[in-house]
Amino acid sequence: MTGLNTVLIIVGLFLAGGVYSFWKQGMPKGVVVLLGIGSVMCLVAGIMRIQGLWD
């Protein structure tokens, strides 16, 4: 596992926590959706790099 994989996964998990926090605070749905999309993109990119599907 390289450093970039680790960073992508950590950022994705951090953003996922932000999605949950913003949802509980009643933030606008647009903010929650954008944060959720960013979270999923970071997690998927990190996992794909670990699996060797994306170099």
PDB file of N, CA, C, O and CB in Angstrom:
ATOM      1  N   MET A   1       0.861  -1.182   0.000  1.00  0.00           N
ATOM      2  CA  MET A   1       0.000   0.000   0.000  1.00  0.00           C
ATOM      3  C   MET A   1       0.896   1.230   0.000  1.00  0.00           C
ATOM      4  O   MET A   1       1.795   1.371   0.829  1.00  0.00           O
ATOM      5  CB  MET A   1      -0.974   0.006   1.235  1.00  0.00           C
ATOM      6  N   THR A   2       0.630   2.100  -0.937  1.00  0.00           N
ATOM      7  CA  THR A   2       1.444   3.311  -1.031  1.00  0.00           C
ATOM      8  C   THR A   2       0.821   4.432  -0.205  1.00  0.00           C
ATOM      9  O   THR A   2      -0.284   4.299   0.321  1.00  0.00           O
ATOM     10  CB  THR A   2       1.598   3.750  -2.502  1.00  0.00           C
ATOM     11  N   GLY A   3       1.536   5.509  -0.106  1.00  0.00           N
ATOM     12  CA  GLY A   3       1.056   6.646   0.667  1.00  0.00           C
ATOM     13  C   GLY A   3      -0.204   7.269   0.088  1.00  0.00           C
ATOM     14  O   GLY A   3      -1.080   7.710   0.831  1.00  0.00           O
ATOM     15  N   LEU A   4      -0.300   7.306  -1.263  1.00  0.00           N
ATOM     16  CA  LEU A   4      -1.476   7.899  -1.888  1.00  0.00           C
ATOM     17  C   LEU A   4      -2.735   7.087  -1.579  1.00  0.00           C
ATOM     18  O   LEU A   4      -3.799   7.659  -1.344  1.00  0.00           O
ATOM     19  CB  LEU A   4      -1.275   8.004  -3.402  1.00  0.00           C
ATOM     20  N   ASN A   5      -2.617   5.768  -1.579  1.00  0.00           N
ATOM     21  CA  ASN A   5      -3.769   4.925  -1.219  1.00  0.00           C
ATOM     22  C   ASN A   5      -4.255   5.261   0.180  1.00  0.00           C
ATOM     23  O   ASN A   5      -5.453   5.428   0.411  1.00  0.00           O
ATOM     24  CB  ASN A   5      -3.404   3.427  -1.308  1.00  0.00           C
ATOM     25  N   THR A   6      -3.331   5.356   1.093  1.00  0.00           N
ATOM     26  CA  THR A   6      -3.672   5.648   2.478  1.00  0.00           C
ATOM     27  C   THR A   6      -4.334   7.015   2.605  1.00  0.00           C
ATOM     28  O   THR A   6      -5.327   7.169   3.316  1.00  0.00           O
ATOM     29  CB  THR A   6      -2.427   5.584   3.355  1.00  0.00           C
ATOM     30  N   VAL A   7      -3.784   7.995   1.920  1.00  0.00           N
ATOM     31  CA  VAL A   7      -4.343   9.349   1.981  1.00  0.00           C
ATOM     32  C   VAL A   7      -5.757   9.363   1.415  1.00  0.00           C
ATOM     33  O   VAL A   7      -6.653   9.963   2.011  1.00  0.00           O
ATOM     34  CB  VAL A   7      -3.450  10.345   1.211  1.00  0.00           C
ATOM     35  N   LEU A   8      -5.972   8.713   0.273  1.00  0.00           N
ATOM     36  CA  LEU A   8      -7.304   8.684  -0.334  1.00  0.00           C
ATOM     37  C   LEU A   8      -8.328   8.037   0.596  1.00  0.00           C
ATOM     38  O   LEU A   8      -9.441   8.542   0.742  1.00  0.00           O
ATOM     39  CB  LEU A   8      -7.262   7.933  -1.667  1.00  0.00           C
ATOM     40  N   ILE A   9      -7.961   6.940   1.212  1.00  0.00           N
ATOM     41  CA  ILE A   9      -8.897   6.246   2.097  1.00  0.00           C
ATOM     42  C   ILE A   9      -9.166   7.069   3.350  1.00  0.00           C
ATOM     43  O   ILE A   9     -10.310   7.152   3.798  1.00  0.00           O
ATOM     44  CB  ILE A   9      -8.352   4.862   2.481  1.00  0.00           C
ATOM     45  N   ILE A  10      -8.140   7.675   3.918  1.00  0.00           N
ATOM     46  CA  ILE A  10      -8.332   8.495   5.123  1.00  0.00           C
ATOM     47  C   ILE A  10      -9.198   9.710   4.818  1.00  0.00           C
ATOM     48  O   ILE A  10     -10.087  10.046   5.601  1.00  0.00           O
ATOM     49  CB  ILE A  10      -6.973   8.946   5.694  1.00  0.00           C
ATOM     50  N   VAL A  11      -8.951  10.371   3.691  1.00  0.00           N
ATOM     51  CA  VAL A  11      -9.763  11.531   3.312  1.00  0.00           C
ATOM     52  C   VAL A  11     -11.210  11.092   3.069  1.00  0.00           C
ATOM     53  O   VAL A  11     -12.145  11.784   3.472  1.00  0.00           O
ATOM     54  CB  VAL A  11      -9.182  12.222   2.043  1.00  0.00           C
ATOM     55  N   GLY A  12     -11.392   9.943   2.410  1.00  0.00           N
ATOM     56  CA  GLY A  12     -12.746   9.436   2.174  1.00  0.00           C
ATOM     57  C   GLY A  12     -13.487   9.157   3.463  1.00  0.00           C
ATOM     58  O   GLY A  12     -14.667   9.487   3.582  1.00  0.00           O
ATOM     59  N   LEU A  13     -12.815   8.555   4.434  1.00  0.00           N
ATOM     60  CA  LEU A  13     -13.457   8.287   5.720  1.00  0.00           C
ATOM     61  C   LEU A  13     -13.739   9.580   6.479  1.00  0.00           C
ATOM     62  O   LEU A  13     -14.773   9.702   7.137  1.00  0.00           O
ATOM     63  CB  LEU A  13     -12.581   7.363   6.567  1.00  0.00           C
ATOM     64  N   PHE A  14     -12.827  10.539   6.390  1.00  0.00           N
ATOM     65  CA  PHE A  14     -13.037  11.840   7.025  1.00  0.00           C
ATOM     66  C   PHE A  14     -14.270  12.530   6.441  1.00  0.00           C
ATOM     67  O   PHE A  14     -15.095  13.071   7.177  1.00  0.00           O
ATOM     68  CB  PHE A  14     -11.792  12.733   6.851  1.00  0.00           C
ATOM     69  N   LEU A  15     -14.387  12.504   5.101  1.00  0.00           N
ATOM     70  CA  LEU A  15     -15.552  13.103   4.457  1.00  0.00           C
ATOM     71  C   LEU A  15     -16.837  12.359   4.798  1.00  0.00           C
ATOM     72  O   LEU A  15     -17.894  12.975   4.936  1.00  0.00           O
ATOM     73  CB  LEU A  15     -15.360  13.133   2.953  1.00  0.00           C
ATOM     74  N   ALA A  16     -16.752  11.036   4.935  1.00  0.00           N
ATOM     75  CA  ALA A  16     -17.931  10.256   5.314  1.00  0.00           C
ATOM     76  C   ALA A  16     -18.416  10.678   6.708  1.00  0.00           C
ATOM     77  O   ALA A  16     -19.619  10.775   6.950  1.00  0.00           O
ATOM     78  CB  ALA A  16     -17.612   8.735   5.285  1.00  0.00           C
ATOM     79  N   GLY A  17     -17.484  10.923   7.606  1.00  0.00           N
ATOM     80  CA  GLY A  17     -17.850  11.423   8.930  1.00  0.00           C
ATOM     81  C   GLY A  17     -18.486  12.796   8.844  1.00  0.00           C
ATOM     82  O   GLY A  17     -19.406  13.108   9.601  1.00  0.00           O
ATOM     83  N   GLY A  18     -18.000  13.621   7.924  1.00  0.00           N
ATOM     84  CA  GLY A  18     -18.584  14.940   7.708  1.00  0.00           C
ATOM     85  C   GLY A  18     -20.006  14.847   7.183  1.00  0.00           C
ATOM     86  O   GLY A  18     -20.869  15.634   7.572  1.00  0.00           O
ATOM     87  N   VAL A  19     -20.255  13.876   6.290  1.00  0.00           N
ATOM     88  CA  VAL A  19     -21.610  13.672   5.761  1.00  0.00           C
ATOM     89  C   VAL A  19     -22.561  13.362   6.903  1.00  0.00           C
ATOM     90  O   VAL A  19     -23.641  13.945   6.992  1.00  0.00           O
ATOM     91  CB  VAL A  19     -21.635  12.529   4.711  1.00  0.00           C
ATOM     92  N   TYR A  20     -22.168  12.456   7.766  1.00  0.00           N
ATOM     93  CA  TYR A  20     -23.022  12.070   8.895  1.00  0.00           C
ATOM     94  C   TYR A  20     -23.260  13.256   9.820  1.00  0.00           C
ATOM     95  O   TYR A  20     -24.387  13.493  10.257  1.00  0.00           O
ATOM     96  CB  TYR A  20     -22.389  10.907   9.679  1.00  0.00           C
ATOM     97  N   SER A  21     -22.199  14.000  10.118  1.00  0.00           N
ATOM     98  CA  SER A  21     -22.315  15.147  11.003  1.00  0.00           C
ATOM     99  C   SER A  21     -23.216  16.227  10.406  1.00  0.00           C
ATOM    100  O   SER A  21     -24.086  16.768  11.089  1.00  0.00           O
ATOM    101  CB  SER A  21     -20.937  15.720  11.298  1.00  0.00           C
ATOM    102  N   PHE A  22     -23.002  16.535   9.128  1.00  0.00           N
ATOM    103  CA  PHE A  22     -23.825  17.557   8.478  1.00  0.00           C
ATOM    104  C   PHE A  22     -25.282  17.134   8.404  1.00  0.00           C
ATOM    105  O   PHE A  22     -26.178  17.959   8.583  1.00  0.00           O
ATOM    106  CB  PHE A  22     -23.301  17.851   7.079  1.00  0.00           C
ATOM    107  N   TRP A  23     -25.526  15.859   8.143  1.00  0.00           N
ATOM    108  CA  TRP A  23     -26.905  15.360   8.076  1.00  0.00           C
ATOM    109  C   TRP A  23     -27.595  15.530   9.428  1.00  0.00           C
ATOM    110  O   TRP A  23     -28.748  15.955   9.490  1.00  0.00           O
ATOM    111  CB  TRP A  23     -26.929  13.870   7.644  1.00  0.00           C
ATOM    112  N   LYS A  24     -26.882  15.195  10.518  1.00  0.00           N
ATOM    113  CA  LYS A  24     -27.449  15.318  11.865  1.00  0.00           C
ATOM    114  C   LYS A  24     -27.714  16.780  12.226  1.00  0.00           C
ATOM    115  O   LYS A  24     -28.643  17.063  12.983  1.00  0.00           O
ATOM    116  CB  LYS A  24     -26.506  14.686  12.899  1.00  0.00           C
ATOM    117  N   GLN A  25     -26.918  17.713  11.702  1.00  0.00           N
ATOM    118  CA  GLN A  25     -27.082  19.134  12.008  1.00  0.00           C
ATOM    119  C   GLN A  25     -28.164  19.782  11.154  1.00  0.00           C
ATOM    120  O   GLN A  25     -28.531  20.932  11.394  1.00  0.00           O
ATOM    121  CB  GLN A  25     -25.767  19.865  11.811  1.00  0.00           C
ATOM    122  N   GLY A  26     -28.675  19.065  10.166  1.00  0.00           N
ATOM    123  CA  GLY A  26     -29.717  19.607   9.312  1.00  0.00           C
ATOM    124  C   GLY A  26     -29.200  20.560   8.245  1.00  0.00           C
ATOM    125  O   GLY A  26     -29.899  21.491   7.845  1.00  0.00           O
ATOM    126  N   MET A  27     -27.982  20.330   7.787  1.00  0.00           N
ATOM    127  CA  MET A  27     -27.417  21.170   6.736  1.00  0.00           C
ATOM    128  C   MET A  27     -28.201  20.970   5.436  1.00  0.00           C
ATOM    129  O   MET A  27     -28.914  19.977   5.300  1.00  0.00           O
ATOM    130  CB  MET A  27     -25.912  20.847   6.523  1.00  0.00           C
ATOM    131  N   PRO A  28     -28.081  21.892   4.483  1.00  0.00           N
ATOM    132  CA  PRO A  28     -28.783  21.743   3.206  1.00  0.00           C
ATOM    133  C   PRO A  28     -28.400  20.441   2.492  1.00  0.00           C
ATOM    134  O   PRO A  28     -27.255  19.994   2.560  1.00  0.00           O
ATOM    135  CB  PRO A  28     -28.484  22.939   2.302  1.00  0.00           C
ATOM    136  N   LYS A  29     -29.376  19.850   1.812  1.00  0.00           N
ATOM    137  CA  LYS A  29     -29.136  18.561   1.160  1.00  0.00           C
ATOM    138  C   LYS A  29     -28.040  18.647   0.108  1.00  0.00           C
ATOM    139  O   LYS A  29     -27.302  17.682  -0.088  1.00  0.00           O
ATOM    140  CB  LYS A  29     -30.414  18.052   0.524  1.00  0.00           C
ATOM    141  N   GLY A  30     -27.920  19.781  -0.570  1.00  0.00           N
ATOM    142  CA  GLY A  30     -26.886  19.937  -1.592  1.00  0.00           C
ATOM    143  C   GLY A  30     -25.484  19.770  -1.019  1.00  0.00           C
ATOM    144  O   GLY A  30     -24.629  19.142  -1.643  1.00  0.00           O
ATOM    145  N   VAL A  31     -25.246  20.324   0.154  1.00  0.00           N
ATOM    146  CA  VAL A  31     -23.938  20.208   0.805  1.00  0.00           C
ATOM    147  C   VAL A  31     -23.672  18.760   1.189  1.00  0.00           C
ATOM    148  O   VAL A  31     -22.569  18.249   0.995  1.00  0.00           O
ATOM    149  CB  VAL A  31     -23.863  21.117   2.052  1.00  0.00           C
ATOM    150  N   VAL A  32     -24.680  18.110   1.728  1.00  0.00           N
ATOM    151  CA  VAL A  32     -24.532  16.719   2.148  1.00  0.00           C
ATOM    152  C   VAL A  32     -24.263  15.825   0.938  1.00  0.00           C
ATOM    153  O   VAL A  32     -23.417  14.933   1.002  1.00  0.00           O
ATOM    154  CB  VAL A  32     -25.794  16.242   2.900  1.00  0.00           C
ATOM    155  N   VAL A  33     -24.973  16.057  -0.157  1.00  0.00           N
ATOM    156  CA  VAL A  33     -24.787  15.245  -1.365  1.00  0.00           C
ATOM    157  C   VAL A  33     -23.390  15.447  -1.944  1.00  0.00           C
ATOM    158  O   VAL A  33     -22.726  14.474  -2.299  1.00  0.00           O
ATOM    159  CB  VAL A  33     -25.853  15.596  -2.420  1.00  0.00           C
ATOM    160  N   LEU A  34     -22.935  16.695  -2.044  1.00  0.00           N
ATOM    161  CA  LEU A  34     -21.604  16.949  -2.587  1.00  0.00           C
ATOM    162  C   LEU A  34     -20.515  16.323  -1.720  1.00  0.00           C
ATOM    163  O   LEU A  34     -19.553  15.761  -2.243  1.00  0.00           O
ATOM    164  CB  LEU A  34     -21.367  18.449  -2.718  1.00  0.00           C
ATOM    165  N   LEU A  35     -20.659  16.415  -0.424  1.00  0.00           N
ATOM    166  CA  LEU A  35     -19.689  15.814   0.479  1.00  0.00           C
ATOM    167  C   LEU A  35     -19.722  14.297   0.362  1.00  0.00           C
ATOM    168  O   LEU A  35     -18.678  13.645   0.414  1.00  0.00           O
ATOM    169  CB  LEU A  35     -19.959  16.244   1.924  1.00  0.00           C
ATOM    170  N   GLY A  36     -20.911  13.734   0.204  1.00  0.00           N
ATOM    171  CA  GLY A  36     -21.042  12.286   0.034  1.00  0.00           C
ATOM    172  C   GLY A  36     -20.397  11.810  -1.252  1.00  0.00           C
ATOM    173  O   GLY A  36     -19.734  10.773  -1.266  1.00  0.00           O
ATOM    174  N   ILE A  37     -20.583  12.550  -2.329  1.00  0.00           N
ATOM    175  CA  ILE A  37     -19.968  12.185  -3.610  1.00  0.00           C
ATOM    176  C   ILE A  37     -18.450  12.231  -3.502  1.00  0.00           C
ATOM    177  O   ILE A  37     -17.761  11.339  -3.997  1.00  0.00           O
ATOM    178  CB  ILE A  37     -20.450  13.125  -4.735  1.00  0.00           C
ATOM    179  N   GLY A  38     -17.934  13.261  -2.863  1.00  0.00           N
ATOM    180  CA  GLY A  38     -16.485  13.358  -2.664  1.00  0.00           C
ATOM    181  C   GLY A  38     -15.946  12.217  -1.833  1.00  0.00           C
ATOM    182  O   GLY A  38     -14.874  11.685  -2.123  1.00  0.00           O
ATOM    183  N   SER A  39     -16.674  11.838  -0.811  1.00  0.00           N
ATOM    184  CA  SER A  39     -16.274  10.734   0.047  1.00  0.00           C
ATOM    185  C   SER A  39     -16.205   9.426  -0.737  1.00  0.00           C
ATOM    186  O   SER A  39     -15.224   8.687  -0.648  1.00  0.00           O
ATOM    187  CB  SER A  39     -17.242  10.596   1.219  1.00  0.00           C
ATOM    188  N   VAL A  40     -17.244   9.154  -1.494  1.00  0.00           N
ATOM    189  CA  VAL A  40     -17.291   7.915  -2.268  1.00  0.00           C
ATOM    190  C   VAL A  40     -16.177   7.894  -3.316  1.00  0.00           C
ATOM    191  O   VAL A  40     -15.547   6.858  -3.531  1.00  0.00           O
ATOM    192  CB  VAL A  40     -18.666   7.754  -2.946  1.00  0.00           C
ATOM    193  N   MET A  41     -15.934   9.025  -3.962  1.00  0.00           N
ATOM    194  CA  MET A  41     -14.881   9.078  -4.982  1.00  0.00           C
ATOM    195  C   MET A  41     -13.506   8.792  -4.374  1.00  0.00           C
ATOM    196  O   MET A  41     -12.711   8.060  -4.964  1.00  0.00           O
ATOM    197  CB  MET A  41     -14.875  10.452  -5.673  1.00  0.00           C
ATOM    198  N   CYS A  42     -13.223   9.357  -3.212  1.00  0.00           N
ATOM    199  CA  CYS A  42     -11.936   9.116  -2.563  1.00  0.00           C
ATOM    200  C   CYS A  42     -11.791   7.664  -2.134  1.00  0.00           C
ATOM    201  O   CYS A  42     -10.738   7.061  -2.338  1.00  0.00           O
ATOM    202  CB  CYS A  42     -11.771  10.031  -1.358  1.00  0.00           C
ATOM    203  N   LEU A  43     -12.835   7.097  -1.543  1.00  0.00           N
ATOM    204  CA  LEU A  43     -12.764   5.709  -1.100  1.00  0.00           C
ATOM    205  C   LEU A  43     -12.603   4.756  -2.272  1.00  0.00           C
ATOM    206  O   LEU A  43     -11.788   3.836  -2.215  1.00  0.00           O
ATOM    207  CB  LEU A  43     -14.005   5.345  -0.306  1.00  0.00           C
ATOM    208  N   VAL A  44     -13.371   4.967  -3.334  1.00  0.00           N
ATOM    209  CA  VAL A  44     -13.274   4.086  -4.501  1.00  0.00           C
ATOM    210  C   VAL A  44     -11.893   4.194  -5.151  1.00  0.00           C
ATOM    211  O   VAL A  44     -11.305   3.179  -5.525  1.00  0.00           O
ATOM    212  CB  VAL A  44     -14.373   4.429  -5.526  1.00  0.00           C
ATOM    213  N   ALA A  45     -11.381   5.399  -5.287  1.00  0.00           N
ATOM    214  CA  ALA A  45     -10.056   5.574  -5.887  1.00  0.00           C
ATOM    215  C   ALA A  45      -8.981   4.888  -5.041  1.00  0.00           C
ATOM    216  O   ALA A  45      -8.082   4.251  -5.589  1.00  0.00           O
ATOM    217  CB  ALA A  45      -9.730   7.072  -6.045  1.00  0.00           C
ATOM    218  N   GLY A  46      -9.063   5.008  -3.735  1.00  0.00           N
ATOM    219  CA  GLY A  46      -8.089   4.358  -2.856  1.00  0.00           C
ATOM    220  C   GLY A  46      -8.167   2.852  -2.946  1.00  0.00           C
ATOM    221  O   GLY A  46      -7.136   2.181  -2.992  1.00  0.00           O
ATOM    222  N   ILE A  47      -9.376   2.306  -2.973  1.00  0.00           N
ATOM    223  CA  ILE A  47      -9.548   0.850  -3.053  1.00  0.00           C
ATOM    224  C   ILE A  47      -9.110   0.327  -4.422  1.00  0.00           C
ATOM    225  O   ILE A  47      -8.489  -0.732  -4.513  1.00  0.00           O
ATOM    226  CB  ILE A  47     -11.019   0.463  -2.782  1.00  0.00           C
ATOM    227  N   MET A  48      -9.431   1.066  -5.483  1.00  0.00           N
ATOM    228  CA  MET A  48      -9.012   0.627  -6.815  1.00  0.00           C
ATOM    229  C   MET A  48      -7.494   0.620  -6.938  1.00  0.00           C
ATOM    230  O   MET A  48      -6.927  -0.254  -7.593  1.00  0.00           O
ATOM    231  CB  MET A  48      -9.620   1.530  -7.891  1.00  0.00           C
ATOM    232  N   ARG A  49      -6.841   1.584  -6.315  1.00  0.00           N
ATOM    233  CA  ARG A  49      -5.376   1.606  -6.358  1.00  0.00           C
ATOM    234  C   ARG A  49      -4.791   0.442  -5.565  1.00  0.00           C
ATOM    235  O   ARG A  49      -3.769  -0.119  -5.959  1.00  0.00           O
ATOM    236  CB  ARG A  49      -4.841   2.940  -5.809  1.00  0.00           C
ATOM    237  N   ILE A  50      -5.422   0.073  -4.459  1.00  0.00           N
ATOM    238  CA  ILE A  50      -4.930  -1.064  -3.667  1.00  0.00           C
ATOM    239  C   ILE A  50      -5.063  -2.349  -4.476  1.00  0.00           C
ATOM    240  O   ILE A  50      -4.168  -3.194  -4.460  1.00  0.00           O
ATOM    241  CB  ILE A  50      -5.708  -1.185  -2.324  1.00  0.00           C
ATOM    242  N   GLN A  51      -6.190  -2.495  -5.187  1.00  0.00           N
ATOM    243  CA  GLN A  51      -6.442  -3.700  -5.976  1.00  0.00           C
ATOM    244  C   GLN A  51      -5.620  -3.731  -7.261  1.00  0.00           C
ATOM    245  O   GLN A  51      -5.567  -4.762  -7.931  1.00  0.00           O
ATOM    246  CB  GLN A  51      -7.917  -3.801  -6.311  1.00  0.00           C
ATOM    247  N   GLY A  52      -4.986  -2.633  -7.612  1.00  0.00           N
ATOM    248  CA  GLY A  52      -4.183  -2.585  -8.816  1.00  0.00           C
ATOM    249  C   GLY A  52      -4.988  -2.344 -10.090  1.00  0.00           C
ATOM    250  O   GLY A  52      -4.478  -2.555 -11.190  1.00  0.00           O
ATOM    251  N   LEU A  53      -6.230  -1.907  -9.958  1.00  0.00           N
ATOM    252  CA  LEU A  53      -7.074  -1.688 -11.107  1.00  0.00           C
ATOM    253  C   LEU A  53      -6.818  -0.326 -11.744  1.00  0.00           C
ATOM    254  O   LEU A  53      -7.156  -0.102 -12.906  1.00  0.00           O
ATOM    255  CB  LEU A  53      -8.523  -1.813 -10.712  1.00  0.00           C
ATOM    256  N   TRP A  54      -6.223   0.571 -10.982  1.00  0.00           N
ATOM    257  CA  TRP A  54      -5.991   1.926 -11.468  1.00  0.00           C
ATOM    258  C   TRP A  54      -4.596   2.349 -11.010  1.00  0.00           C
ATOM    259  O   TRP A  54      -4.346   2.452  -9.809  1.00  0.00           O
ATOM    260  CB  TRP A  54      -7.094   2.922 -10.947  1.00  0.00           C
ATOM    261  N   ASP A  55      -3.715   2.588 -11.924  1.00  0.00           N
ATOM    262  CA  ASP A  55      -2.335   2.954 -11.557  1.00  0.00           C
ATOM    263  C   ASP A  55      -2.108   4.421 -11.705  1.00  0.00           C
ATOM    264  O   ASP A  55      -1.007   4.905 -11.441  1.00  0.00           O
ATOM    265  CB  ASP A  55      -1.329   2.201 -12.399  1.00  0.00           C
TER     266      ASP A  55
END
